[in-house]
C-alpha cells in the first residue's frame, strides 16, 4: 500500500488495514504491550514508519492521568521582558518533557480570574501564572485545583509556590548607583497616580528608592515619583517630557523598566539634553535592546533562565506528588553599568 497523500492524519485503522491486522493489535504495539509476537510487532512497526503514523499522545496521556501540557499565563508576549521570559520557560519545560501552552491576559483582572479558575487553560497538568492585577487573597480562593506556580512580585498570600523578584533590592541598587555617580535629584519614572493602587512591584521599587536616598543622605521628594498609566516606550517618552517641564532640575531618571528608559532617552534627546552628561538614565530588566540603544542603557539584569528553571522545578515537584506548604524562591538583580548613567 503506498503512503497516504491526503491531509488527513494517519489513523490506527489505516495502519491496521495496511498491515493486515486488527486495530487492537496495532494499539497493543503502539502501547508496547508485551503479549504481541515479535514478528507481528516488527511487521506493524514497519507499516507505522512507512505511513508516518503518530499516536494521539494527548488521548493516551489523558487515560494515564497526564497530558504533558502546562499552561503559561502572562500579561503579554510582545513585551521584550515577557517574550524573553516565555522563551526561557519553554526551554525549562522542554528539558522536563513538558509542552507549554501560552495564554495572554493583558494584565486584565477578569482574564486573570478566568485563568485562575481553569478557563481557557483546561486539559493541562499545571499552570505557570504571572499575575499583575489579581490580589493574592483572591488567588487563594481559586476554584481550579490544577497545581500552580506564580512568577513575579504579585501573589503574596495566595498559598501557591512562588518565584519572586526582590524589587526592594532592585530599587536600592539602581538609586545607589545613581548617587554614587554624583546624581542628587533622581526621579522615579513609573509610579501610579494613587498610592493606594500601587501594585507590589511599584511599591517595592519605591521602597528601595527611598532606602538608597536615606543612605546617601538625600531628602525624599514625593514630587519626583512620576506616575504613568503603563510601562511602555510611549508613556516613558510622554512622561519624561512632562517630568522635565515640571522639574528641570532632575539630573537622573530611574525608570521602572527598560521600555520606559528607552522612551525617556528619546524624550531627553528631543529636549536637547544629553544622556548621561545632563541627565543619567537607568532601567530594569536588561532586555536585548539595552545593549544596542544609543547610548547603551545602564540597567539591572534579571536572570530569566534562573527564574524559569526555578518555576518549572517547583511545578514538577507538585506534579510528582509533593504536598508540602507553599514555597517562596527569590531572585535578585545584578547591576549592569553602560553608557546612559555615566558610571
HELIX and SHEET records of a PDB file:
HELIX    1   1 UNK A   12  UNK A   19  1                                   8    
HELIX    2   2 UNK A   23  UNK A   30  1                                   8    
HELIX    3   3 UNK A   38  UNK A   50  1                                  13    
HELIX    4   4 UNK A   57  UNK A   63  1                                   7    
HELIX    5   5 UNK A   80  UNK A   94  1                                  15    
HELIX    6   6 UNK A  109  UNK A  116  1                                   8    
HELIX    7   7 UNK A  136  UNK A  139  1                                   4    
HELIX    8   8 UNK A  167  UNK A  180  1                                  14    
HELIX    9   9 UNK A  195  UNK A  197  5                                   3    
HELIX   10  10 UNK A  200  UNK A  215  1                                  16    
HELIX   11  11 UNK A  222  UNK A  224  5                                   3    
HELIX   12  12 UNK A  233  UNK A  246  1                                  14    
HELIX   13  13 UNK A  258  UNK A  270  1                                  13    
HELIX   14  14 UNK A  288  UNK A  291  5                                   4    
HELIX   15  15 UNK A  304  UNK A  319  1                                  16    
HELIX   16  16 UNK A  339  UNK A  341  5                                   3    
SHEET    1   A 6 UNK A  99  UNK A 104  0                                        
SHEET    2   A 6 UNK A  69  UNK A  74  1                                        
SHEET    3   A 6 UNK A 126  UNK A 129  1                                        
SHEET    4   A 6 UNK A 147  UNK A 151  1                                        
SHEET    5   A 6 UNK A 161  UNK A 165  1                                        
SHEET    6   A 6 UNK A 328  UNK A 331  1                                        
SHEET    1   B 4 UNK A 225  UNK A 227  0                                        
SHEET    2   B 4 UNK A 186  UNK A 191  1                                        
SHEET    3   B 4 UNK A 252  UNK A 255  1                                        
SHEET    4   B 4 UNK A 280  UNK A 282  1                                        
SHEET    1   C 2 UNK A 299  UNK A 301  0                                        
SHEET    2   C 2 UNK A 334  UNK A 336 -1                                        
END                                                                             
